[in-house]
Amino acid sequence: MKLIVTPAEMQEIDRKTIHDRDVAGETLMDLAGRAVFETIFKRFPDLSEKSIVVFCGKGNNGGDGLVLANYLIAAGAKPQVYLFCKEDELKHDLRVYFNKIVASGIQPTFIGTDVLLLPVQAPDITVDALLGTGSRSGLSDPYVKAVEALNEWVARGTYMVSVDIPSGLNGETGMAMEVAVLAHATVTMGLPKSGLVFGDGKQYTGELIVADVGFPEDLVNQGDRWLIDEADIRLHLPRRRHNSHKYDFGKVLVIGGSKGMSGAALMTAKAAMRMGCGLLKAAVPKSIAHVIEQELPEAMTIAVQETDSGSISPHCMDALIEWCDWADVVALGPGLSRNEETFPIVAELLKRVERRMVIDADALVVLEGDAALLRAYKSEIVLTPHAGELAYLTGAPKLKIKADPAGVLASFVRDIQKTVLLKGSPTRIASPNGHLHVVNKGNPGMATAGSGDVLTGIIAGLMAQGLSSDAAAYCGVFLHGYAGDMAKDEMTEMGLIAGDLIDYLPRALRKILY
């Protein structure tokens, strides 16, 4: 996992690396440019056959672009280089790399206010090294025109790579200025910046590649906001012994479902089993038990007494407690319904059960304003609200949650001392230890009915296999998003449904594990 920093925090790490650790700024710039080159070369090994344009500003970001241009030339490419400054504005480090480009026989073009000098035809590859993460104010006119031209090239098929951050994107908030570069990939140096992860960052950043450019380990491991990556998931996923048996992988009890919402409980159960739990029981109203039995024969179905409207009746409370004692993990809420007759079940379970639990959907609404009940629960809980459900839980206005999701989330977790996962783009997982884990996988096609039920099952399946509530939450979100991204590539965002996430989960696991 990588520490998420603001541009100011990154600048301080950069300063300490250069001044306190005696690492030359030119060395960092060379490593940065090489990292961008390697990203491009990995995708386009036939660089000598590609038309490439590199846009450079006059700051360090532009210097990274000039270094990149030299690596491209060494690989046989002939990039066109555009500098958005006057020649006498080039600082010493930039001039060194500029002179190397000239010595190779390529003459960079200096652009002042006249962006009309840009070629009309879109190149195969374009590199945006105009502005760095420190840019916060509005773009001046030549940069606005340049970014608009770059985005027009993107629309025409150029592959766009941004250096450190897409130009025009606020490095702290992730909000676009007048206009921002729509990159296919962004190679950021050392650590992910908050603007690449939050706000509209993902939309403009594209694929985020965090390049190691040699910052000292002790400077990049101090903080409380962490971006989860594939290596973290690989580290936590349990390996199976050759002589394992089903009881090694945990028992999950799903409590939910109601007339008209049998699919929610089914998808949670199916996702938990696909995630690898050893045994699963689904406690659902007797009128929909046949749905689980027909669609998921691997599960054990418990047909419970129901209300007149077809939701779980509180009269089966003692039996539910007994089945909870059987389980290692309880997934509570998918399809439970908002029938007031069923409401007492949630509070009663939290008072009488001591099993690890994932709480989602209708069960979250039942808990409105009842932080004391959550605080008093003696075992681990993962709560999985979206913004509207977090408003129910905390009493915070939705506008406040939208403006400061991390702040509302942190305050709530400090109060109840349980893991809370706030769904969104990105998804934030707040832990009782004060850490915030961020997962930036997934796509808009996953904004579809049942997607959250699948996530609940994945997390329950991971907890059943021994992962902590925190690790199960962020690993679950990552795998959920990874499966969604794989499904999108074949089914499109528009055509994706929640069941596809379950189908693609094994493929996501294979990609990560093997």
N, C-alpha and C positions, 0 to 999 in steps of 0.2 A: 504494500500500500504506500501511497505517496502523500506527503503532507501538502495540503492546499494552502497557498499563501496569497496575500495581497501583493500588488506590485511593489509597495513600499517595503514589505517584509523581504521580498526577493532582492530588492536593491541593497538592503542591509546585508543579506547573505553574500551578495556579490562583492560588496565593499570589504567585508571581513575576509573573504577569500583572497582578495587582491592585496589588501594592506596588512592584514594580520597573519596570513599564511604564506605570503610571498609568492602567490601564483600570478603570473603576468596576465594582464588583461588581453594581450594579443593571443596568449595560449587559450583562454576561454573562448575568444572569438573564433579561433581556428577550429576548436572542438565543436562549436555550435554550427559553423558552416559545413563541417564534415558530416555532422548528424543529419542535416537536411539533405545533403548529397546522398547519403546512404539510404534515406527514406525514398528518394526519387529513384535511385538505381535499383532498389529492390522491386519497384513496381514497373520500371522501364529499363531493363538491362541493355536494350539496343539504343542507347542515348545518341550515338552518332547519327542515327537516322531520324531523330526527332527535332522538330523546331521548338526552341525554348526561349522564353523571354524572362528576364529577371528584373524586377522593379526594386530599386534601392532608395531609401531615404538617406539623409545626411548624418543620422545618428548611429548608435551601435547596431541597431537592427539592420540598417543598410550595410554596415560592415560585415555582418553575418552573410548578407546576400552577396557581397563581393568575394568573400572567401568561397562560398558555394560556387560562384561562377568560375573561379580558378579550378576547383575540383571537377567541374563539368568539362572544362577545357582539357584537363589532363586525361579525362575519360574518352576524349575524342569528339565531344560535342562542340558546337559553335553557337553559344548562347548570345542573344542580343541583350545588352545591358543598358538600362535606362536609370539615370541618376537624377533625383528630384532636388537638385541644388546647383550652385555654380561651382566650377572647378576649384576656385580659391577657398571654398567653404569646407573642403575635405579635411578632416582631422588626420593626424599623423598615421594612426593605425589603418584608417581607410585608404589613405594615399598609398601605403605599401602594397595593398592588394590591388588597388586600381592600377598601379604601375605594372604589376605582374600581368594583368589582363591586356594592357596595351602592348607589353613586350611579346605577348603571344600572337599578336597580329589582329586583335579585336579592339575596335575603338568604341568605348561606351558613349552613349548620347546623353548630354545634359539637358534637362527640361526645367525651364523656369515656370512661366505661367502658361506656356503654350503646349497643351496636351495633344494638339492636333498633329504633332510629330509622330504619334503612336501609329504603329501599323494597323490597318483595318482588319486584315485577316487574323482570325484567332489561331495562335500557335498550338502545338500539341500539349505543351506544358508551360504553365506560367507560375512564377514565384513572386509572392507578395512579401517583400522585405522593406516596406515603406515606413511603417510606424511601429514602435514597440509598446510594451505594456504600460509605460508611464504616460501615454497620451490620454488625456481626460477631457480636454476642452474640444469645442467644435472644430471640424476639419476646415482648413483654409481652402480657397477655391481650386488651386491646382490639384490638391489631394482629392477633393470631392469628384472632380472630373476623372481623375485617374481611377478611383475606386469604381465609379460608374462604368468606365471602360472595361475594367477587369471583370465586373459582373456580367457585362454584355458578352465578353469572351466565354465566360462560364456557360452562359445560355447557348453559345455556339459550339460548345464541346471541348474547350480547353480543360486540362486537369489542373486545378488550382491548389498550390501549396502555400500556406502562410508560415512565415518565420516567427516563432514565439507567440504571436497572436494575430488574428485577422485585423488588418488596418481598419480603423473606424469603430472597433469594439472596445468598450470601456473595460480595462483590465481588472478592475475591482468589482464592478456591479454586473458585468455581462450585458449591459444595455448598449444597443447600437447608437451611434451618433446620427448625423444626417443620413449617412449611408455607411455600410460596412461590407467588407469583402466576404463573399460566400465561398468559403474554402471547402475543398474535398478532404483535405488533411491539414492539420496544424502541428508543426513540430515545435514544442515549447521546451525551453532549456531548464534543466535541473529539477524543477517542481511545477506541478499544475497551478496556474493562477486562478483565483476565484472567478474572474470574469469569463474564463473558458468553461466553467462548470455550471455556474448559476445564471439566472436571468435568461437571456436569449443566446447564451454562449454556445450551447450545443448546436443550434441551428446554423450559426456562422462558422463554427470551428470544424465541423465535419469529424473525421476520425482524429482523435487526439493522441499524439505520440509524445511521450515525455522522454526527452533525451538526457542521458547521463553525460554531463560535461565536466565532471571532476570536482564538484563542490564537496568539501569535507563532510563526512558522515555525521559528525556531531552537530553540524549546522543545519542539517536537513531532516533531523529526527526529533525536533522539539516543537510540539504544538498539539492541538486537540481536534483539528479537522483533517480527515484522511480520505483520499480517493481510493476506492477499492479497484484492484486490477486482477487479471487472470491468475497471476502467481499466488495471490492470497487465497483464491478459491481452491487451487490445486493443493495448497498446503493443508487446508482444513478437511477436504473430502476424505472420508474414511476408506482405507484399503481393506480388502476382505481376505481373510485366511482361507486356504484351500479346504480346511475342514470346518468351515463356519456352518451354522444352522440358523433358521429363521428367528430364533429368540435372541440372537446376537444383535439384531438390527432394529429392535424396539417394537413396541406395540402402540398404535395410534387409535384413539377413539374420536370419531367425528360426531358432534352433536349439532344437528341442524335440519334443514329441510322443512318444507311445509307444502300444503296443497298449492300447486301452481309454481313452486320454486324447488322442485325436486332436483333440478339440474345443478343447483349451487352445491348441495351436499355431495352429489355424485362427482362433480369435478374436483372438489377438495379431496375426496377419498381417492379418486383415481390418481391425482397428482402426488399424493403422499406415497402411494404404492409405487408409482413410477420413479419417485425419488429414492426408493430403496428401503422403506420401512419393512419390517419382517411380517407383521400381522396388522390387520386393520378391522375394526368394527365400526359400523355406521349406525348410530341411534337416530332413527327418523320416524315420523308419524306412520302408523300402520298402513294408511291408505296409499302411501307412495313407496313403501318398502320394496315392492316388486320392481321399481325402476332400478334400484341398486342391484338387486339380485340378477336382473336380466342384463344390465349393462356392465356390471363389474363382478363377475362370478368369483374373483379372487378374494373379495371382501366378505366379511361376515356381517349379516344384516340383523339389526335389533329393531323389530317393529314395536314402537311404543304407543301408549295410549295418547289420543289426540283430542283437541278441542273441537267444538262444532264447526269451526272455520278451517280445520285441517292442520293446525300447528301443534307442537308438542304440548301435552297437558302437564301442569304442575303436579298432578296426582301420581305421576311416575317418578317423583323426585328421589325416593329411596333407591329405586332400581338404578337410576342414573348415577347416583353416588357409588353404588356397588360396581358399576361398569367402569367408572373413573378409577376406582382402586385397581382394576385389572390393567389399565393402560399406563404407559410411561409418559405419554403426551396426549393432551386433550385439545382438539381443534373445535372451538366453540363459536357458533354464530352464522355460518353460511346458510342462507335461506331460512333462518329461524323464524322470520316474519316479525312484524311489529304489532302483533296481537297482544293486547294488554294482559290477557289471561296467561300468556307464555312468559311475560316479563320476569316474574319472580324467580324463574329457573336460574337466570344468570347470577343474581345476587346470592341465591342459596348455594350454588356451586362454589362461588368464591368464598363463602363462609365455611363450607364443610369439606372442601377438597384440598389436597396438598400436592397435586400433580402439576408438572410443568404444563403450560397452557399457551395456545395461540388464540387470540380473541379478535374476531373480525366482524364486519358487516352489521347485521341487526343487533348483535350483542353489544356493540360499541354504543349504539344509540340508547340502549337500555341503561347504560352506565353514566348517562348524562349527569355531570356535577357530583359524581360519587367517588371522588378521589380517595376518600378514607378507606373505602372497601378495597380498592386496588393497593393502597399503601400497606394495608394490614395483611395482604395475601402472603403466605409464607414461602411460596415457591416462585420459580421464574415465570414471567409472563412476557410474551411479545404481543403488543397491541399494533394493529395494522390499519390505522385510519387514513382516509384521504382528507383533504382540507375541510370539507363539510363535517365529517365525523369528528375531526379534531376540535372543531368549534363546539360540537355537542359535549365532548369530554371536558374541555377546559372552560367553556363559557366565553372564550375570546371571540370577538367579532371576526367574521370571515375576512373583512378588509385588513384587519391587523395581521391575520395569519398570512395573507397574501403579501403584505408589505414586509413582514419580518418572520418568516416561517421558522427559521433556526432559533430565534429568540423565544417564541411561544413554545416551541418544542422543548428547548432546554429547560425552561421554567417548569413545565409540566413534569418532565422526567425527574428533575431535582425533588419535586414534591412527592411523587409516587414511588420513586426508586425502582422503576421497571423499564424494560426496553420498549421504546416506541418507534415505530417505522411510519414515517409520513410519506405516503405514495405521491409521486409526481415526477417531473422531469427537471432536475434529477430527484431520485428518492433519497431521503435523509433518514438515517438510523441513529437515534440518540440513545446513549448508554448511561446507566446510573453512575459510571465512573467519570462522566463529564465529556467523553469523547463523542464526536459526531463522525459517523462513517457515511460516505456519499457514494452512490452507485449511479453511473451515467449511461447504463445500457438501456436498450429498449427503443421503441418508436411509436408514433401516433396510432399505428394500427392496433396497438394493444389497448387503446382506450375503447374497450368493447365489453359488453355484458359478460360476466363470468371470469374476467381476467384476474380480479382480486381473489376469487375463490380458489383459483389455481395456485396463486402465490401462497395462500394460507396452507394449502396441502403440501407444497414444497417445503416450507419452513417447518411444518410439523414433522415431515419425514426426516429432515435433517436433525432436528432436536431428538427424535426417537433414536437416532444413531449416535447420540452422545455429544453433539455440538452444543456449545453454550448458546444462550438466547441471543447474544450479540452476534456471534459468528453465524448461527443459523439464519438470522435475519439478513445480514448483508450477503452471505453466500446465496441464500434463497432469492433475493432480489436480483443478484447478478445473473444467476442461472435462468431465472424467469425472463429477464431482458435479453440474454444471449439467445435463448430459444426463440423469443419473439423476433429478434433480428434475423435469425436463420430462416424462420417461417416467412418473414416479409420478403426476403430475397427470391423466394419461389412463388409466393401467393399474393404479393403486393400488400401494401398497408390497407388498402380498401377492402381486399378480399379476406383479410385475416380474421379468424374467430378464436375464442378462448380455447376451444378444444385443440386447436393447432399447437398451442403452447405445450400441452402435454405430449402430443405426438413428437414434437421436436426436442423435448427435454433430453432423451437419450443421445441424440446427435450432439447437443451442446455438451453433455457430459463426456462423450467420446473425444470431442475436439479439445477439451480442457485436459483430460486425463492422459490422452494418448497422442 
